[in-house]
Amino acid sequence: MQLSTILTFTVALLAGHALASPELQKRTTCQACSVAGIEGGAACCSAHCVALGNIHGGHCDDEDYCICN
């Protein structure tokens, strides 16, 4: 998968979070970014937390919920 495709997907995902409920955001961020065998959930979770103003980012827990640090 090309980097531009991944970046476009990430931007679209983060933009869609503005309309989603908080619980859906936490779950979707970790699950949707893991595509085609590429585990990108932690990176998207971290980007999501930074977008919310948390400069320390975040990580996905064992149940695929995004936890902002």
PQR file with spaces between the fields and no chain letter, atoms N, CA, C, O and H, PARSE charges and radii, in Angstrom:
ATOM       1  N    MET     1       0.846   -1.167    0.000 -0.4000 1.5000
ATOM       2  CA   MET     1       0.000    0.000    0.000 -0.0000 2.0000
ATOM       3  C    MET     1       0.897    1.237    0.000  0.5500 1.7000
ATOM       4  O    MET     1       1.879    1.303    0.739 -0.5500 1.4000
ATOM       5  N    GLN     2       0.558    2.186   -0.811 -0.4000 1.5000
ATOM       6  CA   GLN     2       1.379    3.380   -0.925 -0.0000 2.0000
ATOM       7  C    GLN     2       1.153    4.310    0.258  0.5500 1.7000
ATOM       8  O    GLN     2       0.076    4.340    0.853 -0.5500 1.4000
ATOM       9  H    GLN     2      -0.240    2.133   -1.411  0.4000 1.0000
ATOM      10  N    LEU     3       2.186    5.061    0.580 -0.4000 1.5000
ATOM      11  CA   LEU     3       2.114    5.989    1.702 -0.0000 2.0000
ATOM      12  C    LEU     3       1.019    7.021    1.491  0.5500 1.7000
ATOM      13  O    LEU     3       0.332    7.384    2.446 -0.5500 1.4000
ATOM      14  H    LEU     3       3.061    5.037    0.097  0.4000 1.0000
ATOM      15  N    SER     4       0.841    7.499    0.274 -0.4000 1.5000
ATOM      16  CA   SER     4      -0.194    8.505    0.013 -0.0000 2.0000
ATOM      17  C    SER     4      -1.587    7.947    0.277  0.5500 1.7000
ATOM      18  O    SER     4      -2.463    8.670    0.751 -0.5500 1.4000
ATOM      19  H    SER     4       1.399    7.204   -0.501  0.4000 1.0000
ATOM      20  N    THR     5      -1.798    6.679   -0.023 -0.4000 1.5000
ATOM      21  CA   THR     5      -3.085    6.044    0.243 -0.0000 2.0000
ATOM      22  C    THR     5      -3.326    5.943    1.742  0.5500 1.7000
ATOM      23  O    THR     5      -4.430    6.207    2.218 -0.5500 1.4000
ATOM      24  H    THR     5      -1.087    6.092   -0.408  0.4000 1.0000
ATOM      25  N    ILE     6      -2.304    5.563    2.474 -0.4000 1.5000
ATOM      26  CA   ILE     6      -2.425    5.450    3.929 -0.0000 2.0000
ATOM      27  C    ILE     6      -2.689    6.815    4.549  0.5500 1.7000
ATOM      28  O    ILE     6      -3.531    6.940    5.438 -0.5500 1.4000
ATOM      29  H    ILE     6      -1.407    5.348    2.087  0.4000 1.0000
ATOM      30  N    LEU     7      -1.981    7.834    4.092 -0.4000 1.5000
ATOM      31  CA   LEU     7      -2.186    9.179    4.631 -0.0000 2.0000
ATOM      32  C    LEU     7      -3.583    9.697    4.315  0.5500 1.7000
ATOM      33  O    LEU     7      -4.222   10.312    5.169 -0.5500 1.4000
ATOM      34  H    LEU     7      -1.297    7.733    3.370  0.4000 1.0000
ATOM      35  N    THR     8      -4.061    9.457    3.104 -0.4000 1.5000
ATOM      36  CA   THR     8      -5.411    9.880    2.727 -0.0000 2.0000
ATOM      37  C    THR     8      -6.441    9.181    3.593  0.5500 1.7000
ATOM      38  O    THR     8      -7.391    9.805    4.065 -0.5500 1.4000
ATOM      39  H    THR     8      -3.542    8.958    2.410  0.4000 1.0000
ATOM      40  N    PHE     9      -6.254    7.881    3.803 -0.4000 1.5000
ATOM      41  CA   PHE     9      -7.166    7.116    4.645 -0.0000 2.0000
ATOM      42  C    PHE     9      -7.166    7.648    6.075  0.5500 1.7000
ATOM      43  O    PHE     9      -8.222    7.769    6.696 -0.5500 1.4000
ATOM      44  H    PHE     9      -5.482    7.374    3.419  0.4000 1.0000
ATOM      45  N    THR    10      -5.993    7.961    6.593 -0.4000 1.5000
ATOM      46  CA   THR    10      -5.866    8.471    7.957 -0.0000 2.0000
ATOM      47  C    THR    10      -6.561    9.818    8.111  0.5500 1.7000
ATOM      48  O    THR    10      -7.269   10.044    9.092 -0.5500 1.4000
ATOM      49  H    THR    10      -5.135    7.862    6.089  0.4000 1.0000
ATOM      50  N    VAL    11      -6.364   10.709    7.153 -0.4000 1.5000
ATOM      51  CA   VAL    11      -7.015   12.025    7.204 -0.0000 2.0000
ATOM      52  C    VAL    11      -8.528   11.866    7.146  0.5500 1.7000
ATOM      53  O    VAL    11      -9.250   12.528    7.890 -0.5500 1.4000
ATOM      54  H    VAL    11      -5.789   10.526    6.355  0.4000 1.0000
ATOM      55  N    ALA    12      -9.012   10.995    6.269 -0.4000 1.5000
ATOM      56  CA   ALA    12     -10.451   10.761    6.164 -0.0000 2.0000
ATOM      57  C    ALA    12     -11.001   10.167    7.453  0.5500 1.7000
ATOM      58  O    ALA    12     -12.088   10.535    7.898 -0.5500 1.4000
ATOM      59  H    ALA    12      -8.425   10.457    5.664  0.4000 1.0000
ATOM      60  N    LEU    13     -10.259    9.262    8.043 -0.4000 1.5000
ATOM      61  CA   LEU    13     -10.690    8.645    9.295 -0.0000 2.0000
ATOM      62  C    LEU    13     -10.777    9.674   10.412  0.5500 1.7000
ATOM      63  O    LEU    13     -11.763    9.713   11.148 -0.5500 1.4000
ATOM      64  H    LEU    13      -9.376    8.963    7.682  0.4000 1.0000
ATOM      65  N    LEU    14      -9.764   10.497   10.538 -0.4000 1.5000
ATOM      66  CA   LEU    14      -9.761   11.509   11.593 -0.0000 2.0000
ATOM      67  C    LEU    14     -10.842   12.553   11.364  0.5500 1.7000
ATOM      68  O    LEU    14     -11.436   13.042   12.325 -0.5500 1.4000
ATOM      69  H    LEU    14      -8.963   10.466    9.940  0.4000 1.0000
ATOM      70  N    ALA    15     -11.110   12.905   10.112 -0.4000 1.5000
ATOM      71  CA   ALA    15     -12.170   13.865    9.816 -0.0000 2.0000
ATOM      72  C    ALA    15     -13.533   13.280   10.174  0.5500 1.7000
ATOM      73  O    ALA    15     -14.415   14.000   10.642 -0.5500 1.4000
ATOM      74  H    ALA    15     -10.627   12.507    9.331  0.4000 1.0000
ATOM      75  N    GLY    16     -13.704   11.999    9.960 -0.4000 1.5000
ATOM      76  CA   GLY    16     -14.959   11.341   10.295 -0.0000 2.0000
ATOM      77  C    GLY    16     -15.212   11.252   11.783  0.5500 1.7000
ATOM      78  O    GLY    16     -16.356   11.103   12.211 -0.5500 1.4000
ATOM      79  H    GLY    16     -12.988   11.414    9.580  0.4000 1.0000
ATOM      80  N    HIS    17     -14.170   11.339   12.567 -0.4000 1.5000
ATOM      81  CA   HIS    17     -14.322   11.269   14.018 -0.0000 2.0000
ATOM      82  C    HIS    17     -15.059   12.471   14.584  0.5500 1.7000
ATOM      83  O    HIS    17     -15.610   12.388   15.682 -0.5500 1.4000
ATOM      84  H    HIS    17     -13.240   11.459   12.219  0.4000 1.0000
ATOM      85  N    ALA    18     -15.083   13.556   13.881 -0.4000 1.5000
ATOM      86  CA   ALA    18     -15.771   14.752   14.373 -0.0000 2.0000
ATOM      87  C    ALA    18     -17.265   14.492   14.532  0.5500 1.7000
ATOM      88  O    ALA    18     -17.916   15.127   15.362 -0.5500 1.4000
ATOM      89  H    ALA    18     -14.636   13.623   12.989  0.4000 1.0000
ATOM      90  N    LEU    19     -17.815   13.572   13.750 -0.4000 1.5000
ATOM      91  CA   LEU    19     -19.246   13.283   13.795 -0.0000 2.0000
ATOM      92  C    LEU    19     -19.587   12.052   14.628  0.5500 1.7000
ATOM      93  O    LEU    19     -20.762   11.807   14.901 -0.5500 1.4000
ATOM      94  H    LEU    19     -17.287   13.056   13.076  0.4000 1.0000
ATOM      95  N    ALA    20     -18.611   11.292   15.029 -0.4000 1.5000
ATOM      96  CA   ALA    20     -18.849   10.040   15.747 -0.0000 2.0000
ATOM      97  C    ALA    20     -18.952   10.274   17.253  0.5500 1.7000
ATOM      98  O    ALA    20     -18.463   11.272   17.780 -0.5500 1.4000
ATOM      99  H    ALA    20     -17.657   11.491   14.807  0.4000 1.0000
ATOM     100  N    SER    21     -19.600    9.326   17.927 -0.4000 1.5000
ATOM     101  CA   SER    21     -19.685    9.410   19.382 -0.0000 2.0000
ATOM     102  C    SER    21     -18.322    9.071   19.984  0.5500 1.7000
ATOM     103  O    SER    21     -17.511    8.421   19.324 -0.5500 1.4000
ATOM     104  H    SER    21     -19.997    8.514   17.499  0.4000 1.0000
ATOM     105  N    PRO    22     -18.049    9.496   21.226 -0.5600 1.5000
ATOM     106  CA   PRO    22     -16.740    9.221   21.838  0.2800 2.0000
ATOM     107  C    PRO    22     -16.383    7.738   21.919  0.5500 1.7000
ATOM     108  O    PRO    22     -15.235    7.379   21.657 -0.5500 1.4000
ATOM     109  N    GLU    23     -17.331    6.863   22.275 -0.4000 1.5000
ATOM     110  CA   GLU    23     -17.029    5.431   22.375 -0.0000 2.0000
ATOM     111  C    GLU    23     -16.699    4.851   21.012  0.5500 1.7000
ATOM     112  O    GLU    23     -15.779    4.042   20.887 -0.5500 1.4000
ATOM     113  H    GLU    23     -18.263    7.155   22.488  0.4000 1.0000
ATOM     114  N    LEU    24     -17.438    5.254   19.991 -0.4000 1.5000
ATOM     115  CA   LEU    24     -17.179    4.768   18.640 -0.0000 2.0000
ATOM     116  C    LEU    24     -15.821    5.246   18.158  0.5500 1.7000
ATOM     117  O    LEU    24     -15.107    4.506   17.481 -0.5500 1.4000
ATOM     118  H    LEU    24     -18.185    5.911   20.093  0.4000 1.0000
ATOM     119  N    GLN    25     -15.459    6.465   18.496 -0.4000 1.5000
ATOM     120  CA   GLN    25     -14.156    6.998   18.110 -0.0000 2.0000
ATOM     121  C    GLN    25     -13.041    6.143   18.690  0.5500 1.7000
ATOM     122  O    GLN    25     -12.101    5.784   17.980 -0.5500 1.4000
ATOM     123  H    GLN    25     -16.039    7.066   19.046  0.4000 1.0000
ATOM     124  N    LYS    26     -13.136    5.820   19.955 -0.4000 1.5000
ATOM     125  CA   LYS    26     -12.077    5.064   20.625 -0.0000 2.0000
ATOM     126  C    LYS    26     -11.898    3.688   20.005  0.5500 1.7000
ATOM     127  O    LYS    26     -10.769    3.217   19.869 -0.5500 1.4000
ATOM     128  H    LYS    26     -13.899    6.111   20.531  0.4000 1.0000
ATOM     129  N    ARG    27     -12.979    3.043   19.631 -0.4000 1.5000
ATOM     130  CA   ARG    27     -12.910    1.695   19.067 -0.0000 2.0000
ATOM     131  C    ARG    27     -12.499    1.751   17.597  0.5500 1.7000
ATOM     132  O    ARG    27     -11.641    0.982   17.163 -0.5500 1.4000
ATOM     133  H    ARG    27     -13.896    3.425   19.741  0.4000 1.0000
ATOM     134  N    THR    28     -13.104    2.651   16.833 -0.4000 1.5000
ATOM     135  CA   THR    28     -12.849    2.737   15.396 -0.0000 2.0000
ATOM     136  C    THR    28     -11.407    3.099   15.094  0.5500 1.7000
ATOM     137  O    THR    28     -10.821    2.566   14.152 -0.5500 1.4000
ATOM     138  H    THR    28     -13.802    3.275   17.185  0.4000 1.0000
ATOM     139  N    THR    29     -10.833    3.989   15.871 -0.4000 1.5000
ATOM     140  CA   THR    29      -9.462    4.426   15.617 -0.0000 2.0000
ATOM     141  C    THR    29      -8.504    3.250   15.622  0.5500 1.7000
ATOM     142  O    THR    29      -7.629    3.169   14.760 -0.5500 1.4000
ATOM     143  H    THR    29     -11.309    4.422   16.636  0.4000 1.0000
ATOM     144  N    CYS    30      -8.644    2.351   16.558 -0.4000 1.5000
ATOM     145  CA   CYS    30      -7.726    1.213   16.666 -0.0000 2.0000
ATOM     146  C    CYS    30      -8.017    0.125   15.640  0.5500 1.7000
ATOM     147  O    CYS    30      -7.094   -0.553   15.189 -0.5500 1.4000
ATOM     148  H    CYS    30      -9.355    2.417   17.258  0.4000 1.0000
ATOM     149  N    GLN    31      -9.276   -0.057   15.264 -0.4000 1.5000
ATOM     150  CA   GLN    31      -9.619   -1.139   14.354 -0.0000 2.0000
ATOM     151  C    GLN    31      -9.483   -0.752   12.889  0.5500 1.7000
ATOM     152  O    GLN    31      -8.975   -1.545   12.097 -0.5500 1.4000
ATOM     153  H    GLN    31     -10.026    0.493   15.631  0.4000 1.0000
ATOM     154  N    ALA    32      -9.915    0.426   12.510 -0.4000 1.5000
ATOM     155  CA   ALA    32      -9.956    0.806   11.096 -0.0000 2.0000
ATOM     156  C    ALA    32      -8.570    1.024   10.497  0.5500 1.7000
ATOM     157  O    ALA    32      -8.398    0.886    9.286 -0.5500 1.4000
ATOM     158  H    ALA    32     -10.327    1.071   13.153  0.4000 1.0000
ATOM     159  N    CYS    33      -7.603    1.354   11.300 -0.4000 1.5000
ATOM     160  CA   CYS    33      -6.264    1.624   10.765 -0.0000 2.0000
ATOM     161  C    CYS    33      -5.415    0.370   10.634  0.5500 1.7000
ATOM     162  O    CYS    33      -4.276    0.443   10.171 -0.5500 1.4000
ATOM     163  H    CYS    33      -7.743    1.466   12.284  0.4000 1.0000
ATOM     164  N    SER    34      -5.942   -0.761   11.028 -0.4000 1.5000
ATOM     165  CA   SER    34      -5.241   -2.029   10.828 -0.0000 2.0000
ATOM     166  C    SER    34      -5.790   -2.646    9.548  0.5500 1.7000
ATOM     167  O    SER    34      -6.806   -3.340    9.567 -0.5500 1.4000
ATOM     168  H    SER    34      -6.867   -0.820   11.403  0.4000 1.0000
ATOM     169  N    VAL    35      -5.102   -2.383    8.428 -0.4000 1.5000
ATOM     170  CA   VAL    35      -5.603   -2.768    7.116 -0.0000 2.0000
ATOM     171  C    VAL    35      -4.577   -3.643    6.400  0.5500 1.7000
ATOM     172  O    VAL    35      -3.379   -3.359    6.431 -0.5500 1.4000
ATOM     173  H    VAL    35      -4.276   -1.819    8.413  0.4000 1.0000
ATOM     174  N    ALA    36      -5.044   -4.689    5.766 -0.4000 1.5000
ATOM     175  CA   ALA    36      -4.220   -5.562    4.927 -0.0000 2.0000
ATOM     176  C    ALA    36      -2.970   -6.066    5.655  0.5500 1.7000
ATOM     177  O    ALA    36      -1.879   -6.091    5.087 -0.5500 1.4000
ATOM     178  H    ALA    36      -6.017   -4.920    5.740  0.4000 1.0000
ATOM     179  N    GLY    37      -3.141   -6.463    6.903 -0.4000 1.5000
ATOM     180  CA   GLY    37      -2.022   -7.003    7.664 -0.0000 2.0000
ATOM     181  C    GLY    37      -1.101   -5.965    8.267  0.5500 1.7000
ATOM     182  O    GLY    37      -0.143   -6.314    8.957 -0.5500 1.4000
ATOM     183  H    GLY    37      -4.027   -6.443    7.365  0.4000 1.0000
ATOM     184  N    ILE    38      -1.374   -4.693    8.018 -0.4000 1.5000
ATOM     185  CA   ILE    38      -0.560   -3.612    8.582 -0.0000 2.0000
ATOM     186  C    ILE    38      -1.242   -3.136    9.856  0.5500 1.7000
ATOM     187  O    ILE    38      -2.362   -2.628    9.812 -0.5500 1.4000
ATOM     188  H    ILE    38      -2.153   -4.410    7.457  0.4000 1.0000
ATOM     189  N    GLU    39      -0.577   -3.295   10.975 -0.4000 1.5000
ATOM     190  CA   GLU    39      -1.128   -2.886   12.263 -0.0000 2.0000
ATOM     191  C    GLU    39      -0.870   -1.396   12.473  0.5500 1.7000
ATOM     192  O    GLU    39       0.159   -1.015   13.029 -0.5500 1.4000
ATOM     193  H    GLU    39       0.334   -3.708   11.011  0.4000 1.0000
ATOM     194  N    GLY    40      -1.790   -0.566   12.034 -0.4000 1.5000
ATOM     195  CA   GLY    40      -1.627    0.875   12.141 -0.0000 2.0000
ATOM     196  C    GLY    40      -2.497    1.498   13.210  0.5500 1.7000
ATOM     197  O    GLY    40      -2.588    2.723   13.298 -0.5500 1.4000
ATOM     198  H    GLY    40      -2.626   -0.876   11.582  0.4000 1.0000
ATOM     199  N    GLY    41      -3.140    0.672   14.027 -0.4000 1.5000
ATOM     200  CA   GLY    41      -4.056    1.179   15.035 -0.0000 2.0000
ATOM     201  C    GLY    41      -3.412    2.119   16.029  0.5500 1.7000
ATOM     202  O    GLY    41      -3.984    3.158   16.359 -0.5500 1.4000
ATOM     203  H    GLY    41      -3.066   -0.323   13.956  0.4000 1.0000
ATOM     204  N    ALA    42      -2.235    1.772   16.511 -0.4000 1.5000
ATOM     205  CA   ALA    42      -1.560    2.613   17.505 -0.0000 2.0000
ATOM     206  C    ALA    42      -1.193    3.968   16.916  0.5500 1.7000
ATOM     207  O    ALA    42      -1.291    4.989   17.596 -0.5500 1.4000
ATOM     208  H    ALA    42      -1.771    0.928   16.243  0.4000 1.0000
ATOM     209  N    ALA    43      -0.770    3.981   15.658 -0.4000 1.5000
ATOM     210  CA   ALA    43      -0.408    5.245   15.012 -0.0000 2.0000
ATOM     211  C    ALA    43      -1.628    6.136   14.837  0.5500 1.7000
ATOM     212  O    ALA    43      -1.553    7.342   15.076 -0.5500 1.4000
ATOM     213  H    ALA    43      -0.690    3.151   15.106  0.4000 1.0000
ATOM     214  N    CYS    44      -2.748    5.557   14.424 -0.4000 1.5000
ATOM     215  CA   CYS    44      -3.971    6.347   14.259 -0.0000 2.0000
ATOM     216  C    CYS    44      -4.514    6.811   15.605  0.5500 1.7000
ATOM     217  O    CYS    44      -5.024    7.925   15.722 -0.5500 1.4000
ATOM     218  H    CYS    44      -2.809    4.578   14.230  0.4000 1.0000
ATOM     219  N    CYS    45      -4.406    5.962   16.615 -0.4000 1.5000
ATOM     220  CA   CYS    45      -4.843    6.346   17.956 -0.0000 2.0000
ATOM     221  C    CYS    45      -4.019    7.522   18.455  0.5500 1.7000
ATOM     222  O    CYS    45      -4.561    8.484   19.000 -0.5500 1.4000
ATOM     223  H    CYS    45      -3.991    5.057   16.520  0.4000 1.0000
ATOM     224  N    SER    46      -2.728    7.442   18.269 -0.4000 1.5000
ATOM     225  CA   SER    46      -1.851    8.525   18.699 -0.0000 2.0000
ATOM     226  C    SER    46      -2.189    9.814   17.964  0.5500 1.7000
ATOM     227  O    SER    46      -2.247   10.881   18.575 -0.5500 1.4000
ATOM     228  H    SER    46      -2.287    6.660   17.827  0.4000 1.0000
ATOM     229  N    ALA    47      -2.414    9.722   16.648 -0.4000 1.5000
ATOM     230  CA   ALA    47      -2.787   10.904   15.859 -0.0000 2.0000
ATOM     231  C    ALA    47      -4.128   11.462   16.313  0.5500 1.7000
ATOM     232  O    ALA    47      -4.314   12.678   16.362 -0.5500 1.4000
ATOM     233  H    ALA    47      -2.368    8.856   16.151  0.4000 1.0000
ATOM     234  N    HIS    48      -5.058   10.580   16.643 -0.4000 1.5000
ATOM     235  CA   HIS    48      -6.375   11.000   17.138 -0.0000 2.0000
ATOM     236  C    HIS    48      -6.235   11.785   18.447  0.5500 1.7000
ATOM     237  O    HIS    48      -6.860   12.831   18.623 -0.5500 1.4000
ATOM     238  H    HIS    48      -4.907    9.592   16.603  0.4000 1.0000
ATOM     239  N    CYS    49      -5.413   11.273   19.354 -0.4000 1.5000
ATOM     240  CA   CYS    49      -5.216   11.950   20.640 -0.0000 2.0000
ATOM     241  C    CYS    49      -4.543   13.307   20.455  0.5500 1.7000
ATOM     242  O    CYS    49      -4.903   14.277   21.122 -0.5500 1.4000
ATOM     243  H    CYS    49      -4.905   10.424   19.211  0.4000 1.0000
ATOM     244  N    VAL    50      -3.571   13.374   19.555 -0.4000 1.5000
ATOM     245  CA   VAL    50      -2.903   14.652   19.277 -0.0000 2.0000
ATOM     246  C    VAL    50      -3.903   15.636   18.685  0.5500 1.7000
ATOM     247  O    VAL    50      -3.882   16.819   19.024 -0.5500 1.4000
ATOM     248  H    VAL    50      -3.279   12.586   19.013  0.4000 1.0000
ATOM     249  N    ALA    51      -4.785   15.155   17.799 -0.4000 1.5000
ATOM     250  CA   ALA    51      -5.806   16.022   17.202 -0.0000 2.0000
ATOM     251  C    ALA    51      -6.767   16.560   18.259  0.5500 1.7000
ATOM     252  O    ALA    51      -7.329   17.644   18.098 -0.5500 1.4000
ATOM     253  H    ALA    51      -4.802   14.194   17.523  0.4000 1.0000
ATOM     254  N    LEU    52      -6.953   15.804   19.334 -0.4000 1.5000
ATOM     255  CA   LEU    52      -7.816   16.256   20.427 -0.0000 2.0000
ATOM     256  C    LEU    52      -7.094   17.186   21.398  0.5500 1.7000
ATOM     257  O    LEU    52      -7.690   17.671   22.359 -0.5500 1.4000
ATOM     258  H    LEU    52      -6.497   14.924   19.464  0.4000 1.0000
ATOM     259  N    GLY    53      -5.805   17.432   21.144 -0.4000 1.5000
ATOM     260  CA   GLY    53      -5.047   18.354   21.980 -0.0000 2.0000
ATOM     261  C    GLY    53      -4.131   17.701   22.988  0.5500 1.7000
ATOM     262  O    GLY    53      -3.499   18.397   23.783 -0.5500 1.4000
ATOM     263  H    GLY    53      -5.321   17.037   20.363  0.4000 1.0000
ATOM     264  N    ASN    54      -4.041   16.379   22.976 -0.4000 1.5000
ATOM     265  CA   ASN    54      -3.170   15.661   23.899 -0.0000 2.0000
ATOM     266  C    ASN    54      -1.814   15.466   23.227  0.5500 1.7000
ATOM     267  O    ASN    54      -1.684   14.625   22.338 -0.5500 1.4000
ATOM     268  H    ASN    54      -4.554   15.814   22.330  0.4000 1.0000
ATOM     269  N    ILE    55      -0.808   16.225   23.636 -0.4000 1.5000
ATOM     270  CA   ILE    55       0.488   16.203   22.954 -0.0000 2.0000
ATOM     271  C    ILE    55       1.266   14.908   23.184  0.5500 1.7000
ATOM     272  O    ILE    55       2.288   14.685   22.535 -0.5500 1.4000
ATOM     273  H    ILE    55      -0.913   16.909   24.358  0.4000 1.0000
ATOM     274  N    HIS    56       0.806   14.062   24.085 -0.4000 1.5000
ATOM     275  CA   HIS    56       1.524   12.820   24.397 -0.0000 2.0000
ATOM     276  C    HIS    56       1.047   11.639   23.567  0.5500 1.7000
ATOM     277  O    HIS    56       1.614   10.551   23.668 -0.5500 1.4000
ATOM     278  H    HIS    56      -0.024   14.243   24.612  0.4000 1.0000
ATOM     279  N    GLY    57       0.022   11.827   22.751 -0.4000 1.5000
ATOM     280  CA   GLY    57      -0.461   10.749   21.897 -0.0000 2.0000
ATOM     281  C    GLY    57      -1.275    9.730   22.658  0.5500 1.7000
ATOM     282  O    GLY    57      -1.892   10.053   23.673 -0.5500 1.4000
ATOM     283  H    GLY    57      -0.439   12.711   22.668  0.4000 1.0000
ATOM     284  N    GLY    58      -1.280    8.487   22.168 -0.4000 1.5000
ATOM     285  CA   GLY    58      -2.064    7.439   22.796 -0.0000 2.0000
ATOM     286  C    GLY    58      -1.660    6.070   22.295  0.5500 1.7000
ATOM     287  O    GLY    58      -0.724    5.931   21.507 -0.5500 1.4000
ATOM     288  H    GLY    58      -0.779    8.225   21.344  0.4000 1.0000
ATOM     289  N    HIS    59      -2.381    5.050   22.764 -0.4000 1.5000
ATOM     290  CA   HIS    59      -2.116    3.672   22.364 -0.0000 2.0000
ATOM     291  C    HIS    59      -3.414    2.881   22.407  0.5500 1.7000
ATOM     292  O    HIS    59      -4.396    3.320   23.007 -0.5500 1.4000
ATOM     293  H    HIS    59      -3.141    5.162   23.404  0.4000 1.0000
ATOM     294  N    CYS    60      -3.419    1.716   21.773 -0.4000 1.5000
ATOM     295  CA   CYS    60      -4.584    0.835   21.781 -0.0000 2.0000
ATOM     296  C    CYS    60      -4.417   -0.197   22.895  0.5500 1.7000
ATOM     297  O    CYS    60      -3.352   -0.794   23.045 -0.5500 1.4000
ATOM     298  H    CYS    60      -2.622    1.360   21.286  0.4000 1.0000
ATOM     299  N    ASP    61      -5.484   -0.400   23.675 -0.4000 1.5000
ATOM     300  CA   ASP    61      -5.399   -1.400   24.739 -0.0000 2.0000
ATOM     301  C    ASP    61      -5.738   -2.784   24.175  0.5500 1.7000
ATOM     302  O    ASP    61      -5.908   -2.933   22.965 -0.5500 1.4000
ATOM     303  H    ASP    61      -6.350    0.086   23.553  0.4000 1.0000
ATOM     304  N    ASP    62      -5.835   -3.785   25.035 -0.4000 1.5000
ATOM     305  CA   ASP    62      -6.074   -5.165   24.605 -0.0000 2.0000
ATOM     306  C    ASP    62      -7.444   -5.364   23.960  0.5500 1.7000
ATOM     307  O    ASP    62      -7.644   -6.328   23.221 -0.5500 1.4000
ATOM     308  H    ASP    62      -5.697   -3.664   26.018  0.4000 1.0000
ATOM     309  N    GLU    63      -8.387   -4.464   24.231 -0.4000 1.5000
ATOM     310  CA   GLU    63      -9.731   -4.570   23.668 -0.0000 2.0000
ATOM     311  C    GLU    63      -9.935   -3.612   22.501  0.5500 1.7000
ATOM     312  O    GLU    63     -11.072   -3.346   22.111 -0.5500 1.4000
ATOM     313  H    GLU    63      -8.224   -3.681   24.832  0.4000 1.0000
ATOM     314  N    ASP    64      -8.854   -3.097   21.946 -0.4000 1.5000
ATOM     315  CA   ASP    64      -8.878   -2.174   20.803 -0.0000 2.0000
ATOM     316  C    ASP    64      -9.583   -0.854   21.099  0.5500 1.7000
ATOM     317  O    ASP    64     -10.265   -0.303   20.235 -0.5500 1.4000
ATOM     318  H    ASP    64      -7.930   -3.313   22.263  0.4000 1.0000
ATOM     319  N    TYR    65      -9.420   -0.353   22.309 -0.4000 1.5000
ATOM     320  CA   TYR    65      -9.884    0.988   22.642 -0.0000 2.0000
ATOM     321  C    TYR    65      -8.684    1.918   22.664  0.5500 1.7000
ATOM     322  O    TYR    65      -7.620    1.567   23.174 -0.5500 1.4000
ATOM     323  H    TYR    65      -8.866   -0.800   23.011  0.4000 1.0000
ATOM     324  N    CYS    66      -8.865    3.100   22.109 -0.4000 1.5000
ATOM     325  CA   CYS    66      -7.796    4.097   22.075 -0.0000 2.0000
ATOM     326  C    CYS    66      -7.710    4.772   23.442  0.5500 1.7000
ATOM     327  O    CYS    66      -8.699    5.319   23.931 -0.5500 1.4000
ATOM     328  H    CYS    66      -9.729    3.385   21.695  0.4000 1.0000
ATOM     329  N    ILE    67      -6.550    4.732   24.047 -0.4000 1.5000
ATOM     330  CA   ILE    67      -6.308    5.342   25.349 -0.0000 2.0000
ATOM     331  C    ILE    67      -5.326    6.493   25.151  0.5500 1.7000
ATOM     332  O    ILE    67      -4.169    6.277   24.788 -0.5500 1.4000
ATOM     333  H    ILE    67      -5.747    4.288   23.650  0.4000 1.0000
ATOM     334  N    CYS    68      -5.795    7.719   25.391 -0.4000 1.5000
ATOM     335  CA   CYS    68      -4.907    8.873   25.274 -0.0000 2.0000
ATOM     336  C    CYS    68      -4.040    8.956   26.524  0.5500 1.7000
ATOM     337  O    CYS    68      -4.541    8.845   27.643 -0.5500 1.4000
ATOM     338  H    CYS    68      -6.735    7.894   25.685  0.4000 1.0000
ATOM     339  N    ASN    69      -2.748    9.148   26.331 -0.4000 1.5000
ATOM     340  CA   ASN    69      -1.811    9.194   27.459 -0.0000 2.0000
ATOM     341  C    ASN    69      -1.834   10.541   28.136  0.5500 1.7000
ATOM     342  O    ASN    69      -1.108   10.757   29.106 -0.5500 1.4000
ATOM     343  H    ASN    69      -2.341    9.238   25.422  0.4000 1.0000
